[in-house]
Amino acid sequence: MRLSGFKHRFRPWFVVWIVVMWCLLMGEVTVANLVGGLLVGLFIVLALPLPAMPVEGISVSWGKLIVFAAGWFVDLLEASIKVGWLAVRPQPVPKTAIVKLPMRVENEFVLSLAVSLYNLQPGGTVSDIDIANRMLTIHLLNADSEAHLEREIAAVRKLEADMIAIFERSHA
């Protein structure tokens, strides 16, 4: 490994973050946990480096991001209640569906963020991403009616519009 490669691979703030997470996982801050976290952090950062994220051209609209985050947490609570009710209701399991939907965001970082945010919400999961065509294959938990399907498609469209409005100013 060349020294210039080392400079690009070593990210001290990642190591600090891993040490903090390690201590939280262990449940206490001790010298042994700090040293262990440091060793784990150094190993991860040096032996398993992540590629640089393509973040050129991204500018964040902080006000829109804060509004989006608040709405996302409300949606998370609502989706959790709906999925919980589907699990315990005295009715048969609902029909599921697999749909393909485009995600018209330009930046791969924004695409990965959108997919992560969608997957964290109960009720649907992105099972495949065609990066070249920006096409998502989504498994929907509740497709009992056309209305349920349309509501989920509308949620993906809203997520797409929010990501563009927050991160891709040229479209706003």
Residue pairs with C-beta under 8 A, 6 or more apart in sequence:
1 9
6 46
8 52
9 45
9 46
9 49
10 45
10 46
11 45
14 41
14 44
14 45
15 38
15 41
15 42
15 45
16 41
17 41
18 37
18 40
18 41
18 44
18 45
19 34
19 37
19 38
19 41
20 37
21 37
22 33
22 36
22 37
22 40
22 41
23 29
23 33
23 34
23 37
26 33
26 36
26 37
53 108
53 109
54 107
54 108
54 109
55 107
55 109
57 106
57 107
57 168
57 170
58 107
58 109
58 110
58 167
58 168
59 167
59 169
60 166
60 167
61 165
61 166
61 167
61 169
61 172
64 162
64 165
64 166
65 166
68 162
68 166
72 117
72 121
75 121
75 155
76 120
76 121
76 122
79 121
79 122
79 123
80 122
82 122
82 123
82 142
83 122
83 123
83 141
86 93
86 94
86 141
86 142
94 141
94 142
94 143
94 144
94 148
95 142
95 143
95 144
96 139
96 140
96 141
96 142
96 143
97 139
97 140
97 143
97 149
98 127
98 137
98 138
98 139
98 140
99 137
99 138
99 140
99 149
99 152
99 153
100 135
100 136
100 137
100 138
101 135
101 136
101 138
101 153
101 156
101 157
102 133
102 134
102 135
102 136
103 111
103 114
103 115
103 134
103 135
103 136
103 156
103 160
104 134
104 160
104 164
105 111
105 114
105 134
105 160
105 163
105 164
105 167
105 168
106 168
107 167
107 168
108 131
110 163
110 164
110 167
110 168
111 129
111 131
111 134
113 163
113 167
114 159
114 160
114 163
115 126
115 129
115 136
117 159
118 124
118 126
118 138
118 156
118 159
119 125
119 126
122 141
123 140
123 141
123 142
123 152
124 138
124 139
124 140
124 141
124 152
124 155
125 138
125 139
126 136
126 137
126 138
127 137
127 138
127 139
128 136
128 137
129 135
129 136
129 137
130 136
130 137
136 156
138 152
138 156
140 148
140 149
140 152
142 148
142 152
143 149
143 152
164 171
164 172
165 171
165 172
